[in-house]
Structures are given as C-alpha cells and as structure tokens.
C-alpha cells in the first residue's frame, strides 16, 4: 500500500470511525487484543528473530500490548474522555446573558504513527500510539520500523483481520514513504518514538506543512538520578545493584535508561563491581550497535572523564561505566550529558549535595528524574525536588525509571527536547487526549448535536451540566 492509498483510505473512514458508538470502538480494540493473543507464539518467535530481545521479555511486552488495548477499550466504554460540558441558557449570567453552550472533544482525524525499534510490540504497529488514536476515534496509518519488518507486516495482517471498518488501519514501509505520509494533507496528527535527531527532523516537516499539524515526539533522555550522601552510605549495596540492573536492562536500550547518576565518589566502585559481572548482550540491530560503540567512545574521550568499566575488546557491547567530577561535568555538560542508547552509565561525583541542584537545573528536558534518599532527609530536599520536577515528566523516589506502568496516572513525557509536546503523555490512559480536539455547539437543535451532548445522552457518557 502506498502512502497516498493508506492516507486516502483513512480519510474516507475518519468521519464514520469518529461517530461510531463507544461500544463499537471498544469492541474493535478488544478484537485486536484477542487476535494478537491468539497468535502469541508466532509473533513472539518472529519478534525474537528480528530484535534479539528474548522470548521472556517479548512475551511480557506482548502482554503489556494486549492489556493496553483492553484498557483503552474500557476508557472508550466509560466515555469520560469526551469531557462533555453543558451550559444551560442563563439570562442573568454575570458576564452577560449566557446562551445554550455544549462542548466536547472529538477525534482530530487520521493519525500517522512512526513505530519504534526497541519495543516491537508495545511501541510499534499495535502499540500505545495506535491504541490511543483508535480509541479517540482516529484512523491510523503506521509507518513500520525497519528493525522488525516481518513482525510489522504480520501484526498488521492480524489487525486487518480483527474486523475494523475499511481504512481505519493501514501500514506503510520506508523512510521516504513515512515522510510522504507526514506531508499528506489528509494526516491530522503524528506520533513518534525514537531518536532526537530523527524526531526533530520529522517535527520540522510537520510544522512546515501548508497546514501544520501536531507532532507528538518522544525523543529520549539521560534520566538523571541523584543519590544523597546519606543514602549512599546507608544503602550502597542496594543502590549499586539497582542501578546496574536498570542500566543494563534490555542491553540499555530503553528511553528511560538511567544514563546519568549524581552520587558521592564512594559509590563508583560499588557500581563498577556489579557491572563487571554483566556480559555483553545482543543489541537490536547493527545500526544501533555501531551507534552505541561510536557514542560511548566519544563520551569516554571527553575532558575529565575516566573509564572505570570498559571492555578490552572495543567492539564488545558489554556495559561501560564512566565517571567525572561535578566541576568537569559542568564545564562540558552539553557533550557529557548526551544520551548513549545502550548500557553506558556516567557517574558524576560531588562533594556538596547543594551543588547538584544547579547542575540538574541546567540540563535539557528529561523523561524522568530520580532521587535516592533516606526518609528522614525529606525536610532538606524540597528545593532539589522542585528542580527534578521542573526538568522531567516523571519524578521517582527511591526507584529506578526503567519500568513504565500502563495506568491512569502515568506520565511518559517531559520538557523539550525529551518530547516535542510536554503537555502530553505517550503511555497511560491520558495518551488519548493527544488525538482529540474540543468543539462547542451554541444554541444547536438536539437532533443535530453529537450524541455526547444531547439531553437524552444516548451513549450514557459522563456530562457536566451547569
């Protein structure tokens, strides 16, 4: 299917899918989840062949994918996302006579989803962007990731067989094809998970179209983590073990990888000891592996950086650990603070915790920030907590950031350049809000109003009436 064919089909389906009763859309999402579950063994085997992530990890990820499809189906049935608000006429309204006003949120139109490489299920063809856009009432065109083409095609075939109306879902392949689809006037919004360089290039195209469209890019992060001196002294073994496990999870190929750690110098040896026991793991593909090796070599050669854990074989994907002091980091923060996609950690050592807040405040936007401290230290940590929250979308206390729950309160986003749209999330039920726009009807006849705004409320969605 060409980009023009896929987008044209989505445009034709848009009005009908947006107007479909919630139960119909929910049944479509559930049918996709059921079909993926029925093909679990086949899909996991394909994913493992193309991504090298292992059957245990991939089975868990497929479970996450089917769960989030069903979770969005539940959200559609509840209908709260319509945010239906009804103002009755009031001639005595303080700002002047108020007419009958009815406001709700409706689908923006066809959405282009750029699939990610590191989550071949949860952030790919049937992933969270697709699920949330379909739930919002938007047809979806997915641009497959070249890292798992066969899995992408098979997943698309399964979705196509789940009974959705024609045009509600389509798949395209190829970098040029993705750009062509992004420029197509029928696309109303786009979502992307991947590198900062690739995401910003696509965001520029979306912004420079004759009719600009919202571009929801999740572009990665170094996820700064701060360890207080008290925590480092009291729980050195626990923190070192947790950091090493989080850093090397999935060969470090997570956008929430804790790549930057601010800690007392004494913690470096504890972490190094644990990382030396972790062997190399296959990476997603040759391009990502070569990128990891090049970026880690560059970071390892920066002024003031010391290589603490480094494989003798320079081509090994074994974990790497670097360290530098806070003064050296401040002098070279733009380069030293860049993301390295893979199992590389940089420990920035400090003497005074008060100096760390200024260093974190100077960092660009992040997906997450974390603080490891003791419970009786909270009275002294308010200022640092404020800085961490200012720099990221999710702030963790005595936890590691590589687990991103699919839930109601999850925020997977953050200030630019972690994302291109800091007010949104790409994980959790609030992700549906990206693909909705508000419309208000003033003085409109009941039989011409959208169902969520009618007095008889045929879809039984929540309404706020004033």
C-alpha positions, -999 to 999 in steps of 0.1 A, spaced: 0 0 0 14 34 -10 13 63 15 -13 81 -7 -35 50 -8 -32 44 30 -40 80 39 -68 83 14 -84 52 29 -80 67 64 -96 100 53 -126 81 39 -130 62 72 -124 91 95 -159 105 99 -175 71 104 -150 59 129 -152 92 149 -190 89 150 -191 52 159 -207 45 192 -182 39 220 -192 2 223 -182 -4 186 -148 12 190 -142 -7 222 -151 -40 206 -126 -32 178 -98 -26 203 -107 -58 222 -108 -78 189 -73 -67 181 -61 -77 216 -78 -111 212 -63 -117 178 -28 -108 189 -31 -131 219 -43 -160 197 -11 -155 176 12 -151 206 36 -180 198 41 -170 162 45 -133 170 70 -138 198 91 -161 176 91 -135 148 100 -107 172 128 -126 187 144 -134 153 144 -97 144 151 -80 177 172 -105 198 152 -95 229 144 -130 241 112 -148 245 107 -139 282 110 -102 276 89 -103 244 61 -124 260 59 -98 287 58 -70 262 30 -86 242 10 -90 274 15 -53 280 4 -45 245 -29 -65 247 -35 -51 282 -32 -15 270 -56 -22 241 -82 -36 265 -75 -7 289 -83 18 262 -114 -2 253 -125 3 289 -118 40 286 -139 42 254 -168 25 271 -167 49 300 -167 79 277 -151 104 302 -125 114 275 -153 132 256 -153 158 285 -189 167 277 -198 201 292 -233 216 290 -241 252 300 -279 258 302 -291 293 290 -288 318 318 -301 354 311 -287 365 345 -251 352 339 -227 378 354 -207 384 323 -238 388 302 -267 366 291 -254 330 285 -266 310 256 -270 273 255 -234 260 251 -223 224 247 -186 215 244 -170 181 239 -138 166 225 -138 147 192 -113 129 170 -87 151 152 -87 129 121 -62 104 106 -31 99 127 3 88 114 23 66 138 60 61 135 68 27 151 98 24 174 126 -1 173 132 -11 209 96 -22 217 85 -43 187 51 -48 203 43 -20 229 56 9 208 52 -5 173 23 -14 150 -2 -23 177 14 -2 204 2 26 226 1 53 199 -21 31 177 -43 20 206 -49 55 219 -55 70 185 -80 43 176 -97 48 210 -100 85 203 -118 77 170 -89 84 147 -80 61 118 -43 51 120 -16 48 94 15 31 108 50 36 93 67 3 102 102 3 117 128 -13 95 142 -32 125 114 -57 125 97 -57 91 83 -92 91 68 -88 125 53 -55 115 36 -70 84 23 -99 103 9 -77 131 -8 -55 105 -24 -86 89 -37 -96 123 -52 -61 129 -67 -61 94 -84 -93 102 -99 -81 135 -130 -66 119 -123 -29 119 -140 -9 92 -121 -4 59 -95 23 61 -94 26 99 -59 9 99 -31 8 74 6 0 72 33 16 51 71 9 50 101 30 41 117 62 53 107 82 22 72 68 24 69 79 60 79 115 51 55 114 22 27 104 45 36 131 70 33 157 43 0 143 31 -28 169 37 -51 141 50 -29 134 80 -42 154 110 -15 144 137 16 123 140 32 103 169 68 92 170 91 73 194 128 73 186 160 94 184 162 131 190 177 137 156 151 117 137 122 131 157 132 167 154 136 163 116 101 149 114 87 176 137 101 203 114 83 187 85 50 186 104 54 223 114 63 235 79 34 219 61 9 243 44 -14 233 73 8 225 103 -2 195 124 6 185 160 36 162 162 39 141 194 75 130 195 91 111 224 128 116 217 147 101 246 165 112 278 195 105 300 171 104 330 193 120 357 194 102 391 206 118 423 219 98 453 223 117 486 254 110 508 232 95 535 216 71 510 249 62 495 263 54 530 233 36 543 223 16 512 254 14 490 249 -22 480 212 -19 473 216 13 452 246 -1 433 228 -33 425 196 -15 415 215 10 393 234 -18 375 202 -38 369 183 -8 355 213 4 334 217 -29 317 181 -40 314 174 -49 277 210 -41 269 204 -5 279 180 1 250 153 20 269 145 57 266 142 56 304 177 41 309 193 59 339 224 71 320 234 99 343 240 94 380 250 121 405 265 104 435 293 105 461 326 91 448 325 62 472 296 47 452 315 43 420 335 12 430 303 -5 443 286 1 409 317 -10 389 319 -42 408 284 -52 398 287 -40 362 319 -61 357 298 -92 362 274 -84 334 284 -97 300 276 -84 265 241 -87 251 230 -86 215 216 -52 205 185 -46 183 204 -43 151 238 -34 136 230 3 132 221 7 169 251 -13 179 275 8 158 259 39 172 264 27 208 300 20 202 307 54 185 289 75 211 304 56 241 339 60 226 332 97 221 319 102 257 348 81 271 373 105 255 357 138 268 379 160 291 378 150 327 362 116 320 377 84 335 368 49 321 360 28 351 344 -3 334 355 -7 298 357 -39 278 392 -48 265 376 -56 232 364 -22 219 337 -38 198 320 -56 227 286 -45 238 294 -52 274 284 -25 299 306 6 302 309 29 332 324 64 331 330 89 359 339 126 362 336 152 389 309 178 391 331 207 381 343 188 349 307 179 341 295 215 344 323 226 320 313 200 294 276 193 302 263 197 266 285 168 254 289 148 285 251 149 291 241 135 258 222 102 255 240 70 247 215 44 236 229 13 253 244 0 285 266 30 294 264 50 326 281 82 336 286 88 373 291 125 382 307 127 417 301 156 440 311 168 475 281 190 483 246 180 475 236 216 473 257 219 441 238 191 424 206 211 421 222 238 399 237 211 376 204 193 372 186 227 366 209 234 337 201 201 319 177 200 290 143 184 295 141 148 305 115 120 306 124 111 342 144 122 372 150 102 403 161 108 439 175 82 463 174 95 498 166 85 534 131 91 548 143 115 575 160 137 549 128 150 533 129 183 552 161 193 534 151 181 499 123 204 489 144 226 466 160 196 449 126 180 444 114 212 427 143 212 403 138 175 394 101 181 387 109 211 366 132 191 344 111 160 338 77 145 333 80 117 360 99 120 393 108 89 412 116 84 449 140 55 457 131 37 425 146 32 391 130 47 359 131 17 335 96 5 345 68 25 328 34 13 340 4 14 317 -21 31 340 -43 60 347 -18 84 363 13 76 343 32 104 326 56 94 299 67 127 285 87 157 296 100 192 287 117 197 253 138 180 239 127 149 258 94 154 239 80 178 213 48 182 233 55 185 270 18 187 280 10 152 268 20 116 276 25 86 253 18 60 279 -13 56 301 -49 64 296 -42 102 293 -25 94 259 -59 95 242 -60 133 248 -34 139 221 -58 129 194 -88 149 204 -99 185 198 -126 205 215 -158 217 197 -185 238 212 -221 240 198 -241 271 206 -279 271 205 -280 239 184 -311 217 178 -310 185 199 -313 161 169 -282 177 152 -260 176 183 -233 148 187 -247 121 210 -224 130 239 -240 165 241 -277 156 238 -300 158 267 -311 122 263 -274 112 263 -278 80 242 -242 69 247 -245 74 285 -212 93 287 -204 115 317 -218 150 313 -210 181 334 -241 203 334 -243 238 347 
